[in-house]
Amino acid sequence: MAREGAGLFAAFRVLGRFSGHVPHVLRYHGRHREFYVAVAVGRSVHTYNVKKLGIVAVSNTLPQDITCLAADRMLIFASYDNILHAFARNKEVVHTYEGHKARIHLLQPFGDHVISVDVDNVLIVWNIQSEEEYLQIDFDKATFAVSALLHPSTYLNKILLGSEQGTLQLWNIRSNKLLYSFPGWGLAVTTLEQAPAVDVVAVGLVSGHIIVHNIKYDETLMKFQQDWGPITAISFRTDGHPVMAAGSPAGHIALWDLEEKKLMCQMQDAHSTAVAGMTFVAGEPLLITNGADNALRVWIFDGPGGTGRVLRSRMGHSAPPTKIRYHGQNGKQILSAGQDGTLQSFSTVHEKFNKSLGRGSINKKKSKKKGLKLDTMALPPITSFASEVAHQSDWDGIVACHQGYITCTTWNYQKTSMGAHKLRPEEFSKHTPVDIYATAVDITSCGNFAVIGMSTGQVDVYNMQSGIHRGRYGEETAHEGAIRGVAVDGLNQLVITAGSEGLIKFWKFKMKDLVYSTELSSSPCGILLHRDSGILGIAFDDFTISVLDIETRKIVRTFSGHHGQINDMTFSPDGRWLITSSMDCSIKTWDLPSGCLIDCFLVDSAAVSLTMSPTGDFLASAHVDDLGIYLWSNRSLYSLVSLRPLPADYEPSLVTPPSTCPMQDMDVSGDEEACDEMIEYVSPEQLGEQLVTLSLLPESRWKNLINLDIIKKKNKPREPPKVPKSAPFFIPTLPGLIPRYILPEEENDRQSKVVNLGVLAQKSDFYIHLEEALSTNEYKAPLDLLKTLGPSNIELELRGLAPEGGGSMEVMLSFLRMIGVMLNKKYNFELTQAYLALFLKLHTKILSSEPKLLEELSKLSVQLEETWIHLQALFNQSLCVLTYMKSALL
């Protein structure tokens, strides 16, 4: 059974995705006078301005990942599988071209047309506006498999095709004629690029050769060779320097001097994967490159020797993140450790605040000299880390342990680099054992100490400032099995350790003494402590989760429902929810007070790590084989979400992961109407016949009724307000040369104010309803009328019930009977007390002299006493239970 309505978390956006294997496209906007670069990232296209490399637009997502990208002056063309789309305004799809039977792998905009080639060797020329096929050419794969496509500059209606066989063909698209065949060089063509000179084209070959060829005379002008494999991209400088750049699968870039016909310089490790796209900005010494290592870089050529340096870059993890955690309490930075060995910080606010803390290294100085590819000093990827902001400006605030490695490293967030200390036990200072490694780390809330658990079962404490070993828990080892988790409480009183043998142990942080040990039902695979509430989440190898209260040291909740290894857990900031992710591709939210599952959804690939924002607004997740960090917004903060337990037969639905731009929560209102659970609760008039029920009126309507005369006296002005004399429009003047104004004469005659006593004689609605109620005994109408009035009007109505105010004894009796009915029915209890108190205060003399009214009052007195004794007993009972709960030790 699938629950109606949306879940607790809504897809928001993805962080840390900047580039893929698809070459970028550079565009010039004439009106803005600015260059823009479009990059395919997953299913959408990002557009950045070259000036600041700030993201200016994100396209709508396509059904599948984009595999090919091109652009003309107005549109961006993107294809996936065998379908081609055209985006307008960098955002919405305006044209779709369907007709290919196989995957499109080459695109070339061509005036009013766009040319696409698929892997089955079919070339189609499309009319951009009408979306119709203008021309289709089928090539024989055995003799001419199209591998590169170019429209030579100034060649009207002509395109140049390169093949895997090494031959080139020049075609006239308009007349559908083969104009010329170039014999080639016997090697597959990987790329074609127009040179700044007319008729000259650079041809990149699979062997690493670059041929600069004149296609008008079929003459080779010059030939270069790289040793790094096939040529992946070529670009020419157009700012007055005769330089050609060529990319390679190794991530290196070679710069060739075209005048000297020799290699000018090399830019090694420009990317850690193949250089996918490379473009020189027209007329500027800027080179833009992107690669599958999730990096987009702008290089500037302003140094000696013609080499480039990185001017601006946007980069994320080049291999999937393995562990993510929010850093600090503001919920704006997420620390992420990836399989590429780097530790990075991603901002949830803006990409410009992202920063990389670099790769872990045994010796930083030596590894810098060796370069990226030959770095034997690089440490394995980080498997677990802990961070604290308390002293991060004074010393390192992050401690991390590495895959299969004994040494733990420290990192400095402010310096954005690896820290000063290598934390390892003293007995292994001379040699590095192979089979012993650090498995779990935690850092104290003060940022002074790091607690590290090892695969041998030993747990050590180190000082973060000096890196000195400060002690060990247990005589030799804390546990017999490997340490699966360590946690320090918020006040540095306790250290909690979990061992693979199935024990949880509590130690005194300072004295290192064992306080308590408890056996678990199964072997734990990880623990997580919520420091504020003292709640410990324990994940087990049998896919269950337990929650342990560290005060009572008892397991208070046990959850089961996952069908795969539990990868990670995170608590909500208030400690009410525990959110878990598993290899069964589900993300589940457990409500700790009720002990129920309140939310569950499925994702395409399993979440390997989860972290909840300290401010509670986002849940962040990292997934198997995915470079991005996905943000899910907490819908309970901004809309009505049912937090009822999910039924036993609930089937979770597959949720589409977030794209780069924030998604709008479109159907929130619709869900609320459709879902039975979401109907807003309306409080009844009376909760129960035996219960005392209060009205829903604000306190201002009844609380100060009895003190109204004092309030009026306080608020009374000291002297009556004086009305200013109205000045005439033209102020009269005395005749003469010098203008002098006539003084206004004093008005002595005052208008008398006659009070209309006839108004007081009229009966009010409330009075009439009370008179009618004497015969009908129905007091709902006068009570409803009284509830709508303000305090002053209520006092006026009650004054008017006495004979001197124009009332009668019968109506006063009717009012007392209305109070009696209210006490009997036990509703509007506080109004009853307030109205009766005011009535008694106003009419004490009359009530004491009239026997009928005194008789009614004595009945009311008994009713009031009974009701109050019952209420007082309930209050006392509740107070006793509450006092016992607060004082008793459970």
MIBAMI-768721 format. One record per residue (C-alpha): x, y, z. Coordinates in steps of 0.1 Angstrom, whole numbers, padded with zeros to 4 digits, always signed. Example, Ala and Ser with C-alpha at 12.3 -4.5 7.8 and 13.67 -1.06 7.14 Angstrom:
<atoms>
+0123-0045+0078+0137-0011+0071
</atoms>
This chain:
<atoms>
+0000+0000+0000+0015+0033-0010+0007+0063+0012-0010+0092-0004+0007+0126-0003+0043+0136-0004+0069+0123+0021+0089+0141+0047+0118+0150+0024+0116+0167-0010+0144+0167-0036+0161+0201-0035+0194+0203-0054+0228+0186-0060+0261+0200-0049+0296+0193-0063+0287+0184-0099+0306+0206-0124+0316+0185-0154+0314+0152-0171+0330+0134-0201+0311+0156-0226+0332+0184-0241+0320+0219-0231+0308+0246-0256+0319+0282-0256+0294+0309-0267+0296+0347-0271+0266+0369-0261+0266+0400-0283+0243+0421-0262+0260+0412-0229+0295+0413-0246+0304+0383-0225+0316+0347-0231+0296+0319-0216+0306+0282-0213+0279+0255-0213+0288+0222-0197+0267+0189-0196+0263+0177-0161+0243+0145-0158+0208+0152-0172+0211+0190-0174+0232+0218-0190+0250+0243-0167+0259+0277-0182+0287+0297-0165+0301+0331-0173+0338+0330-0181+0345+0363-0163+0338+0349-0128+0329+0312-0135+0296+0319-0117+0266+0297-0127+0241+0318-0146+0216+0292-0157+0207+0255-0153+0186+0238-0179+0156+0216-0172+0165+0180-0168+0163+0155-0196+0151+0119-0191+0187+0105-0194+0223+0116-0191+0234+0140-0219+0260+0123-0242+0266+0150-0268+0266+0188-0267+0268+0217-0292+0256+0253-0296+0249+0280-0321+0242+0317-0315+0206+0311-0302+0202+0275-0291+0221+0248-0271+0218+0213-0286+0220+0183-0263+0214+0146-0271+0209+0115-0251+0207+0081-0267+0190+0086-0301+0170+0118-0294+0183+0154-0299+0169+0184-0280+0174+0221-0284+0174+0244-0254+0164+0281-0256+0174+0307-0231+0198+0281-0216+0167+0265-0199+0137+0251-0216+0135+0225-0244+0120+0242-0275+0127+0216-0302+0130+0178-0303+0145+0159-0332+0136+0122-0334+0147+0100-0363+0179+0083-0354+0179+0046-0346+0211+0046-0326+0230+0068-0301+0240+0102-0315+0278+0108-0309+0285+0139-0331+0267+0173-0334+0274+0203-0356+0251+0234-0358+0251+0247-0394+0232+0280-0401+0195+0272-0401+0203+0235-0398+0219+0211-0373+0238+0180-0383+0239+0149-0361+0257+0116-0367+0249+0083-0348+0270+0053-0340+0254+0034-0369+0270+0059-0393+0238+0077-0403+0242+0115-0408+0210+0135-0406+0207+0173-0414+0178+0188-0395+0159+0220-0402+0161+0237-0368+0127+0255-0368+0105+0229-0385+0122+0199-0368+0121+0180-0402+0149+0160-0418+0165+0180-0447+0189+0153-0457+0200+0118-0446+0233+0102-0457+0241+0066-0448+0279+0057-0447+0293+0022-0449+0309+0014-0416+0335-0008-0431+0349+0019-0455+0340+0052-0438+0330+0052-0401+0324+0089-0392+0345+0099-0361+0348+0137-0365+0328+0165-0379+0337+0201-0389+0323+0230-0409+0354+0247-0424+0353+0285-0421+0341+0304-0452+0332+0270-0469+0295+0277-0478+0272+0246-0473+0302+0223-0468+0312+0200-0440+0344+0180-0435+0341+0145-0421+0369+0124-0405+0367+0086-0403+0380+0057-0382+0397+0045-0413+0418+0077-0415+0403+0091-0447+0385+0125-0448+0356+0136-0470+0344+0171-0480+0306+0172-0487+0282+0198-0500+0252+0194-0478+0229+0215-0500+0234+0195-0532+0242+0163-0513+0275+0158-0532+0309+0144-0522+0333+0171-0534+0366+0156-0524+0382+0126-0506+0414+0131-0486+0435+0099-0485+0445+0106-0448+0473+0091-0429+0462+0056-0423+0451+0063-0387+0417+0070-0372+0408+0107-0369+0397+0116-0333+0392+0154-0337+0390+0181-0363+0396+0218-0355+0395+0250-0376+0428+0270-0375+0426+0308-0374+0439+0308-0411+0413+0301-0438+0416+0266-0455+0437+0253-0427+0425+0225-0404+0441+0206-0375+0435+0169-0376+0440+0149-0344+0448+0112-0348+0445+0082-0326+0483+0077-0326+0489+0111-0309+0498+0129-0341+0484+0163-0350+0484+0172-0387+0480+0209-0396+0466+0205-0431+0455+0228-0460+0423+0214-0473+0422+0237-0504+0454+0222-0518+0454+0189-0498+0488+0198-0484+0502+0190-0449+0518+0222-0435+0532+0207-0403+0531+0176-0382+0534+0171-0344+0534+0141-0321+0524+0135-0285+0533+0104-0265+0502+0104-0243+0478+0086-0266+0450+0098-0289+0443+0135-0293+0411+0143-0274+0408+0181-0281+0426+0208-0301+0423+0246-0298+0442+0276-0313+0451+0309-0296+0437+0340-0314+0452+0368-0293+0483+0373-0315+0503+0343-0303+0507+0314-0329+0500+0286-0303+0481+0254-0306+0470+0234-0276+0462+0197-0277+0446+0175-0250+0453+0139-0241+0436+0109-0223+0462+0112-0195+0450+0147-0186+0481+0165-0199+0480+0195-0223+0508+0202-0248+0513+0237-0263+0529+0238-0297+0546+0269-0313+0533+0271-0349+0560+0295-0361+0589+0275-0346+0571+0242-0353+0581+0228-0320+0568+0220-0285+0566+0252-0265+0556+0238-0231+0536+0211-0213+0508+0215-0187+0509+0181-0170+0480+0169-0148+0457+0197-0160+0430+0171-0153+0432+0138-0135+0412+0122-0163+0411+0127-0201+0408+0163-0213+0373+0162-0227+0369+0198-0240+0394+0226-0246+0387+0261-0260+0407+0293-0262+0386+0324-0256+0386+0345-0288+0412+0373-0286+0421+0366-0250+0449+0346-0234+0424+0323-0217+0420+0286-0221+0389+0267-0208+0392+0230-0202+0368+0204-0187+0371+0167-0180+0354+0137-0165+0372+0144-0132+0344+0168-0124+0365+0199-0130+0360+0230-0151+0391+0253-0153+0400+0286-0168+0438+0290-0175+0455+0323-0181+0487+0326-0201+0505+0355-0185+0537+0339-0172+0572+0333-0187+0577+0303-0211+0541+0305-0224+0527+0281-0198+0493+0286-0182+0482+0289-0146+0447+0282-0132+0429+0315-0130+0395+0302-0119+0381+0267-0114+0351+0248-0102+0358+0213-0091+0342+0185-0071+0352+0150-0063+0367+0131-0093+0356+0098-0076+0324+0092-0055+0323+0106-0019+0324+0080+0008+0316+0101+0039+0298+0134+0044+0293+0154+0075+0280+0189+0083+0308+0212+0096+0299+0236+0124+0265+0246+0136+0253+0271+0109+0244+0243+0084+0262+0260+0056+0293+0237+0050+0294+0200+0043+0327+0182+0046+0331+0154+0021+0358+0127+0018+0360+0109-0016+0375+0078-0031+0398+0102-0050+0417+0107-0017+0406+0143-0013+0387+0161+0015+0365+0189+0003+0341+0214+0017+0309+0222-0002+0288+0252+0006+0250+0249+0006+0247+0287+0000+0270+0293-0031+0296+0275-0051+0321+0303-0046+0325+0292-0010+0335+0257-0019+0370+0247-0011+0393+0217-0013+0415+0207+0016+0436+0186-0008+0448+0150-0009+0462+0131+0021+0499+0126+0018+0527+0109+0037+0551+0137+0029+0536+0169+0014+0568+0184+0001+0580+0152-0017+0546+0145-0033+0543+0181-0047+0576+0176-0066+0564+0142-0080+0531+0154-0095+0497+0137-0094+0502+0106-0114+0536+0095-0099+0526+0103-0063+0537+0073-0043+0533+0093-0011+0495+0097-0015+0474+0082+0013+0445+0059+0007+0410+0074+0007+0394+0086+0040+0369+0062+0054+0358+0081+0085+0364+0116+0099+0352+0139+0127+0353+0177+0128+0348+0204+0154+0349+0242+0151+0357+0251+0187+0394+0257+0182+0398+0254+0145+0414+0289+0142+0441+0278+0167+0449+0243+0156+0436+0215+0134+0399+0208+0139+0395+0176+0117+0408+0141+0123+0405+0114+0097+0413+0077+0093+0423+0061+0060+0414+0029+0043+0436+0000+0056+0461+0025+0071+0473+0027+0107+0480+0065+0107+0453+0090+0113+0457+0125+0098+0447+0159+0110+0433+0186+0087+0430+0223+0091+0397+0238+0078+0409+0274+0079+0442+0268+0061+0424+0244+0037+0452+0219+0039+0463+0187+0056+0473+0194+0092+0506+0191+0111+0502+0158+0129+0502+0121+0120+0485+0102+0148+0496+0066+0153+0505+0044+0183+0541+0048+0196+0549+0011+0191+0544+0015+0154+0565+0047+0150+0594+0029+0132+0574+0006+0109+0540+0004+0094+0521-0029+0099+0500-0041+0070+0471-0058+0089+0465-0031+0116+0446+0000+0107+0424+0027+0123+0387+0021+0120+0369+0048+0139+0375+0084+0151+0358+0110+0172+0368+0145+0183+0357+0161+0216+0333+0190+0215+0361+0213+0228+0383+0204+0199+0412+0194+0222+0413+0156+0219+0409+0129+0193+0398+0094+0202+0409+0067+0177+0398+0031+0175+0419+0004+0158+0413-0029+0141+0431-0046+0170+0406-0034+0195+0428-0007+0211+0415+0029+0217+0439+0058+0220+0435+0095+0229+0457+0122+0213+0460+0159+0219+0449+0178+0187+0472+0208+0194+0504+0189+0199+0496+0155+0185+0509+0138+0217+0495+0105+0228+0475+0110+0260+0465+0075+0270+0448+0042+0261+0416+0026+0273+0419-0008+0288+0452-0025+0298+0462-0035+0263+0430-0033+0243+0396-0019+0249+0379-0047+0230+0387-0082+0219+0374-0076+0184+0380-0046+0160+0366-0013+0171+0334-0005+0151+0327+0029+0166+0339+0055+0192+0320+0084+0207+0327+0111+0233+0298+0128+0252+0293+0165+0251+0310+0172+0285+0341+0149+0281+0329+0127+0309+0324+0094+0290+0339+0076+0260+0317+0049+0244+0333+0022+0223+0317-0006+0203+0336-0038+0194+0329-0063+0167+0327-0090+0194+0293-0075+0204+0301-0053+0234+0295-0017+0241+0317-0002+0268+0316+0031+0287+0349+0045+0300+0357+0076+0321+0373+0100+0296+0400+0113+0319+0408+0084+0343+0405+0058+0315+0385+0035+0339+0359+0011+0326+0325+0023+0340+0300-0002+0324+0299-0029+0298+0268-0043+0281+0264-0072+0256+0245-0065+0224+0222-0088+0205+0246-0089+0176+0278-0075+0162+0276-0037+0157+0287-0021+0124+0286+0015+0136+0275+0039+0163+0264+0075+0164+0259+0097+0194+0236+0127+0196+0255+0147+0222+0227+0171+0232+0202+0144+0242+0227+0116+0252+0211+0092+0227+0233+0066+0210+0223+0050+0177+0237+0015+0171+0236-0002+0137+0240-0040+0136+0253-0064+0110+0219-0081+0110+0204-0049+0095+0186-0038+0128+0191-0006+0147+0190+0000+0184+0189+0032+0204+0206+0034+0238+0202+0060+0264+0236+0068+0279+0221+0081+0312+0203+0048+0321+0226+0027+0298+0195+0008+0286+0184+0001+0251+0152+0021+0247+0143+0015+0211+0149-0013+0185+0140-0009+0149+0140-0034+0121+0130-0031+0085+0161-0027+0064+0171-0055+0040+0207-0047+0035+0238-0034+0052+0232-0002+0071+0256+0024+0056+0251+0054+0078+0228+0071+0103+0221+0107+0113+0200+0123+0140+0177+0154+0135+0190+0184+0155+0164+0179+0183+0172+0142+0185+0136+0132+0177+0143+0114+0144+0169+0089+0135+0175+0087+0097+0192+0056+0083+0204+0045+0048+0210+0010+0037+0223-0010+0007+0186-0019-0001+0185+0017-0016+0161+0029+0011+0163+0060+0034+0142+0056+0065+0132+0081+0092+0124+0066+0126+0105+0087+0152+0122+0080+0186+0094+0092+0210+0068+0070+0193+0092+0043+0182+0077+0042+0147+0088+0044+0111+0074+0078+0099+0090+0081+0064+0106+0059+0039+0117+0064+0002+0138+0046-0023+0166+0061-0044+0183+0048-0077+0216+0040-0060+0221+0032-0023+0231+0061-0001+0266+0055+0014+0265+0084+0038+0239+0107+0054+0241+0139+0074+0213+0162+0087+0218+0199+0089+0223+0213+0125+0195+0238+0116+0172+0209+0105+0165+0224+0070+0183+0198+0049+0192+0161+0047+0224+0155+0026+0232+0122+0010+0261+0107-0010+0254+0077-0032+0272+0047-0047+0290+0056-0079+0278+0092-0079+0299+0123-0077+0273+0146-0063+0260+0154-0028+0222+0155-0028+0202+0179-0006+0167+0170+0005+0146+0197+0021+0128+0190+0053+0091+0196+0043+0079+0196+0079+0095+0231+0083+0074+0247+0056+0042+0227+0050+0018+0204+0067+0033+0168+0068+0017+0138+0085+0041+0122+0110+0018+0093+0116+0034+0058+0116+0036+0041+0083+0014+0010+0079+0030-0025+0080+0022-0031+0043+0036+0003+0032+0055+0002-0001+0080+0030-0005+0081+0048-0038+0112+0055-0059+0121+0092-0057+0140+0111-0085+0172+0126-0071+0176+0164-0070+0190+0182-0100+0213+0212-0099+0186+0239-0097+0163+0239-0066+0131+0220-0073+0098+0236-0066+0075+0217-0042+0047+0219-0068+0020+0197-0054+0021+0205-0017-0014+0220-0016-0029+0192-0038-0015+0166-0015-0030+0183+0016-0065+0182+0001-0061+0146-0012-0048+0131+0020-0072+0121+0047-0046+0124+0073-0038+0160+0065-0073+0174+0073-0068+0200+0100-0081+0191+0134-0110+0213+0146-0115+0214+0183-0152+0207+0194-0172+0231+0214-0171+0207+0244-0144+0180+0249-0166+0157+0271-0196+0160+0294-0175+0151+0325-0146+0174+0316-0143+0211+0322-0139+0228+0288-0126+0263+0283-0137+0287+0255-0114+0296+0226-0117+0333+0233-0085+0354+0238-0077+0364+0274-0083+0400+0267-0120+0394+0264-0125+0380+0299-0094+0382+0321-0097+0419+0331-0135+0422+0333-0135+0425+0371-0108+0452+0371-0123+0472+0343-0132+0502+0365-0095+0505+0377-0082+0503+0342-0107+0530+0330-0096+0552+0359-0059+0548+0350-0066+0555+0314-0087+0586+0320-0071+0618+0306-0061+0644+0332-0079+0672+0313-0104+0671+0284-0088+0674+0250-0090+0709+0235-0103+0712+0199-0080+0736+0179-0099+0766+0164-0102+0762+0127-0084+0790+0108-0103+0807+0080-0091+0801+0044-0083+0838+0039-0070+0854+0071-0087+0889+0074-0063+0919+0075-0067+0956+0086-0068+0982+0059-0035+1002+0056-0001+1001+0040+0014+0977+0065-0006+0943+0064-0019+0935+0099-0041+0905+0108-0074+0909+0126-0074+0889+0159-0102+0864+0161-0129+0874+0187-0134+0851+0217-0165+0830+0214-0182+0831+0248-0215+0813+0239-0211+0776+0243-0234+0750+0227-0252+0729+0253-0250+0691+0249-0283+0674+0254-0282+0638+0264-0308+0617+0246-0323+0596+0274-0346+0578+0250-0317+0557+0238-0311+0543+0273-0347+0533+0275-0343+0510+0245-0338+0473+0252-0306+0456+0239-0306+0423+0220-0289+0406+0250-0317+0419+0273-0344+0406+0248-0327+0372+0246-0326+0369+0284-0363+0377+0286-0372+0351+0261-0350+0325+0278-0371+0328+0310-0399+0309+0292-0379+0287+0268-0350+0280+0291-0326+0281+0261-0295+0302+0269-0274+0296+0238-0284+0328+0220-0276+0353+0249-0243+0335+0256-0232+0336+0219-0241+0373+0218-0221+0380+0250-0190+0361+0235-0189+0385+0206-0187+0416+0228-0156+0434+0241-0149+0440+0278-0165+0475+0280-0197+0464+0261-0200+0434+0284-0199+0457+0315-0225+0480+0299-0248+0451+0292-0245+0437+0328-0251+0472+0343-0283+0475+0322-0298+0444+0338-0304+0462+0372-0337+0481+0377-0319+0515+0379-0302+0508+0346-0335+0501+0329-0336+0464+0337-0357+0442+0360-0355+0415+0387-0367+0388+0362-0339+0395+0337-0313+0394+0366-0328+0360+0376-0325+0349+0339-0288+0359+0339-0281+0338+0370-0299+0308+0355-0277+0312+0323-0246+0310+0346-0262+0278+0362-0267+0262+0328-0230+0269+0319-0218+0253+0352-0240+0223+0346-0228+0217+0311-0191+0225+0322-0183+0245+0290-0168+0280+0287-0156+0276+0322-0134+0306+0324-0161+0329+0309-0186+0317+0335-0162+0327+0363-0155+0361+0348-0191+0370+0340-0204+0359+0374-0176+0379+0392-0184+0411+0373-0222+0406+0379-0217+0401+0417-0194+0432+0418-0219+0454+0400-0251+0444+0418-0241+0433+0453-0267+0456+0470-0297+0445+0449-0287+0408+0452-0285+0409+0490-0319+0426+0493-0339+0403+0469-0349+0368+0483-0355+0353+0448-0321+0363+0436-0305+0351+0469-0322+0317+0465-0307+0314+0429-0273+0324+0442-0272+0298+0469-0279+0271+0442-0250+0285+0421-0227+0285+0452-0232+0247+0457-0226+0240+0419-0194+0262+0419-0180+0244+0450-0186+0209+0435-0170+0218+0402-0139+0234+0419-0134+0205+0444-0133+0180+0414-0109+0203+0394-0086+0207+0424-0084+0170+0430-0073+0165+0393-0047+0193+0396-0032+0178+0428-0031+0143+0412-0012+0157+0381+0012+0177+0403+0020+0147+0424+0028+0125+0394+0049+0153+0379+0069+0158+0411+0075+0121+0414+0087+0118+0378+0111+0147+0383+0126+0135+0416+0125+0097+0414+0155+0079+0400+0143+0055+0373
</atoms>
